Amino acid sequence: MSETAIHLVDHVLPLKPIRQWVISFPFQLRLLMAIRPKIMGDILRITHECIANHLRKKAGFAKSDAKVGADDEPTAFHATHEPSRAEIAKILEKIITRVTKLLEHKGVIVKDPEQGLQINLSGDVLGDDSFAKLQAGAISYRFAFGPNKGKKVLTLKTVPEQDHNSDHGLVAKNSGFSLHAGVAMPGTEREKIEKLCRYIARPAIALERLKPTAGGQVVYSLKKPYSDGTTHIVMTKLELLEKIAAIIPRPKIHLTRYHGALGPHYKHRKMIVPKPPPTKEVPPATEQAEPVSKARITWARLLKRVFNIDVEICADCGGKAKVIAAIEDPVVIRKILSHLGLPTKPPPIHSASSRGPPPENQQDFQDHDYSQETAFDFD
C-alpha cells in the first residue's frame, strides 16, 4: 500500500491540482462487472468519457480543441472550478443512461413492466462458475457453501448514526448509483496526495481488526458502523475463507488501470510525470553486494516516509547508524538482553475471549436486509 502510494506520487502523478472522482454501482451491477471483465471495461470507459466531457466544457473548450489528461498528447493543463452538486447529478444521470443502454444492447438487462429494469444474474451470467457464486454470496451477505449455505452473515449492531447517510457535500445518488467529487488538493501538496493514494491502494483486510473468539469463530470489526448500526461481522473460519476467496482478482484482470498519459507505456508520459531526483554517485563497495531491484523500496525508506521514523539515525547522538552485526542465535540474544537489563521473554498473548465482541445483551443479532447496503468488503 505504502510502496504503491510512493510510486504514484514520485513517478506518476504530475504536479497539478488533483480531484478524486468516486463512483459506486448497484450490487447486481457490481457482480456483473466482476464476472464479465469486458463489461467492466466498457462501463469504465463510459464513466471516464462522461466526466471528461464535463471537465472539458468546464474549462471552456470544445471537444475538438482539448482533451483530458487521459487522452492524446498533453501540451498544457487547465484547471477547472469545483463542480456543483447539480453538475455532479447531471454527470451521474448521463452515466446511468449510457450504462443502461449498453447493458440492454448486450441483453444483460431486461425490462419488467412492474419492476422496471432488472439485471439477469442467472443462466449465462452465473452458469457453473463457482467463483461467481462466491461473489454473488458476498454481495448479498449470504454464504454460498457449507452448512450455512443461503443464510445471511451474523452481525453485531449498535444504535445507528443519524448522519451516516448524509447527503451533504459534492455527492449525487440515483437508482443505487452514487458519484462523489468532494476530495481535491493542489498538486504541490504531495503528502496529502500520498495519503489519498495509500487509502486507494489499501489492502482488502485490516488484520488488526480481525480477532478470534473463544468459541472458535472470528469477528471482524468495521472501521465505521454501517447505516443500520452494524459494528462487527461474525463468521466461522471456513466462512471467512469463503469471503476472502470472493475478493481475489480473477486471472489477467487489472485492479488498477492507468489511462492515457498516466499509462506506463504511453509515448508522451515523460512530458507530465514528475522528474526523478538526481542520482548520487555511490563509491564501489569492497565486497560484492546483493542485487537489489530498483522497483522495490527499502524498509528504512518506507519507515521514514510513512511513519517519520529514521532507523539510520542514532536517537542519542544524531549520528549516522549502521548495521554492525546480525545476531540470530537465541542464546546470544538472551545474554545481550540480560546484560542490557531488558526482558528476555516476549510479552504474554492475551486470550481470544478478552478480544471478542461485546456481550450479547448489548447487541442486536437480528438478520438484516442488505439489499440497500454496500457489498461485502473487509475494509
N, C-alpha and C positions, 0 to 999 in steps of 0.2 A: 504493500500500500504506500508506504513512505517513499520507497525507491521509485515507484511509478510517478508519484507526485513531483519528486525532484527532477525526474527526466522531462516531464511536461513543462515545468517552469523554466528549467535551464536550457532546454534544447528544442522545444516545440512551440509554445505559446508566445506570440510576438508581444512587444512592449506597447500594447494598445489596450484601450478600455475593453473590458470583458463583461458580458451579461450571460447568465446561465438561464437557459430555457428548459423546463422540465415538463414533460407530457406523460400523463397516466392514462391507461386504457381500461375498458371494462374487463371483467375477469375472463369471460369466454374468449374475448379477442386476445388476451394475453396468452392463453393456452394455444390458440390457433397460431400465433406468432412463434411460440416456442416449438411447435410441431412442424410448421411449414416455414423454414428459413427464407424461402423466396418471397413469400407474402410479407414477412417481417421486413425484408429489404425494400419492397415496394411501398410499404407504409412509412418506412423511414424516409424514403425519397419524397413522398408526398408532404410529410411534416417539414422536411427541410425546405422544399420549394415554397410552401405557404409562408413560413417565417422569413425566408429570403426575399420574397416579393414584398412583404411588409417593410422590411428594413430598407430595401431599395427605394420604395416610394417615400418612406420616412426621411431618407437622405436627400430627396428631391431629384432623383434620377429616373429616366425611362429605362425600360428593360434593355434597349439596345445600347445604352450609354454606360451602364455599370453592371458589375457582377458582385455577388457577395464573396466573402473571404474563402468560401469553399468552391469557387468556380474560377476558371480561366487564369490568365497571368495577372498577378497583383502589381499594380503600379502605385497606388496611394490609398490609404484608408480614410474613410469619412465617418465620423461619429454621428450617431443619431440621438434624439432626445428619448427620454424614458417613455415607454408605451403606456397608454392609459388602460384602465380595466375594460373599457368599451372596445378598444382596439384588440386587446387580447381575446375578448369574447368573439370578435369577428374572425380572428385568425382561427380560433378553435372551431368555429362553425364551418369554415371552409375545409379544415382538415377532416371533420366528421363527414361532410358531404362527399368529398373526393374518396375517402376510405370506404364509405358505404357503396358508392358506385363501383369501385374496384372489386369489392367482395361480391357484389351482386353479379358482376360480369364473370367472375370466376366460379359462380354457383355455390359459394360458401354461405351466403346469406339468403334466406328465403323470407318472403313477405307473408305474414299472418294477418288476416283481416281483423282479428280481435286483439292480438298482442303486438302487432307491428312487425318490425324486423327481428328475426331470430337467427342466431348463428347455429349451424348444424354441426354438432360435436360428435355425431355418431357416424357409422358407416365408414366411408373412405378417410374421414378425418382422424379417428382414433384407430380403427382397424384392430389388428392383433399386436399393435405396438405396446409392449408392457411399459416402456419408459413414458409413453404418452399417458397411460393410465395413472402412473405415479404422479405426473404433473397435474393431471385433472383432479386427483385426490387432494394434492397440496393446495390448489387454487380454491377448492370448495371446503377446505378444512376437514376433509374426511380421509380415512385410511383406505388405501387401495388393496391391501393384502393383510393376511394374518387374522387372528381371532376377532379383532375389532373392525373387520372389513365393512365399509359403508358407514361406520359410526363417525361422529364428529370428535375432534380433538378436545380433551378435557382442559378447561381454562379456569383460572382463578381471577376473581374480579374485585374491584373496589368501586367506590362511588364515581361515576363518570364525570369528567371535567366538563364544565359548562361551555367553555370556549374552545373545545378540542377541534371542532369542525368550523372554526371561524372562517368567514368569507372575506375578511379584511385583507388588504394588500393587493398586489398585482397578480390576481389569480382569477381564472374563469372555469366554471364547471358546467357540463352539459351532457346529459344522457350517459352518465358513467365515465365520461372523459373529463380530464382536467388539464389545464395549461397554466404554468406558473412562470413568471419572469421577474421576480422581485429581488434577485440577488445580482448585484453589479458592483464593479470596483474598477478604479483606474489601473491601467496596465503596469504602472510603476509600483503598485502595492504587491510585490511578489510574495511576501509572507502570507497575506490573506488569500492570494490565488493558490498558493501551495496548500494551504489548509483546506480550501474548497476541493482541490484535486485529491487530497487524501480522503475526503468524505466520499467523493465519487468512486474512488478506487478501493473503498473499504471492503474487507472480506465478508462473506455471507454470514459467518458465525462469529460472535464475540465469546471466546472461551470463558472469560471471567464471569459471564452471566449464565453459564451452563453448569448446573450443580446436580449431583446425585442425591437421592433420598435414602432413608433407612430402609424403605420398602423395596429397593431395587429399581425404582423409576428414576427418571431425570426430569428436572424442572428448568425451563428456560425463562428467565426474567426479561421482560421487554424494557427497552430503554425508555420508552414513553408509553403510558397506558393507551389502549385503543379507545375509540369513541364510546364504546359500551362499558368502559372501565376495566377491561382485561389487562392484567398486570403480569401473569405467568401462564405458561403452557406446560402441561404435564403429559409425559409420554413414557412408554416402556423404551428400553434401549433399542429394540428392533424397530419400533415405530419411529424413533429418532433417525435411525439409519435410512428408513424409507423417505423421510422428509429431506434428509441430506442428499440422497440419490436423485431426488426430483429437481434439485437446483444445479446438478452437474451439467456443464455445457455439452451439447451434442458434438460429435466429431466434426472437425473442419468448419466450425462456426465461431466467428469472432464476437467476443463480448464487447470489445471497444473498437469503434470504427472511426477512422480519420478521413475527413473529406477534403478534397481539393488541395489547397496549398499546405494543409497540415498533414497530408499523406506522406509517408516516409519515402516513396518513390516518385513524388511529384517533381517535375523538372524545374519548377520555379520556387521550390521550397526555401532555398537558401536566401531568397530575397526578403523573407519576412521573419524567419526564426531567429532567436537571439544568437549573437555571435559567441562562439565558445571563448572562454578566458584563455589568455596566452599560456602556453605550456612552459614550465620551468625546466631548466637544464638539470638533469639528475646525474651525478657522477657515477661511473660504473662501479658496481659492487665487487668486493673481493671474492665473494662466493657466488655461485650460480643461484639466483633466486627463482622461486617457483613462478611459473607464468600465471598472470592474473588477468582475467577477462576485463576488457575496457568497459563492457556493458554493465559490470557489477560495481556497486558502491561499497566501500569498506564499512565494517561495523562502527569503527571510530568516527567516520564521517557522518553516518546515519545518526548516531547518538548525539553528535554535536548539532546536526541540522534539525532534528526533531525535538530533542529534549534540552538542548543547550548544555549538554554535558561533554566536556572536553577531557577524554581519558588520557590524552597525550600531554597534559599539563599537570605538574605536581601541585596538589592542593595546599601544600605547606610553603614551598618556596617560589612557586610560579614558574619554575624552570621546565625545560623540555623533558618529558618522561619517555622511557624506552623499556622494552622488554629485556630483562637480563636473564630470565630463566623461566621455563615452563615445567612446573613440578606436577607430576601425576601420581607419584607413589603415595597411597593413603597414609602410610606410617610416617613418612617425612612431613606430610601436610599436617598431621596431628601434632608433631613435635614443634613445628613452626608456630602453629596457632596457640599451643600451650605456652610457648616462650613469650609470645606477644600478649598473653592474658586474654585470648579470645576463645569463645566456646568451640569445642571440637566436635560437637554433635549438632545435627540440623534441628531446627525447631520442630516440635511435635505437630502432626497433622490432625486438625480438628475432625471430629466425627461428622459424617454426612448429615446426621439428623440435626446438627446445630445449624446447618446451612439450608435446610429445607424450606418449604413455603410456610406462610403463616398458618396458625391453627384453622381448622375447618369452620369454626363458628365465626370467623372473621371474614369469610369469603363466600362468594356465591358460585356454586358449582353447576348451575343450570346451563343446559345447552343453549347455544345462541345461533341465530341465523346469520351467517356471514356472507350472505348474497350481496350485501352492500358494503362489505369491508374490504380491506386490501388483501391481496393474495398472500399465501404463506411465505413469509420472508423472515429469516432468522435475525436480521439486523433491525 
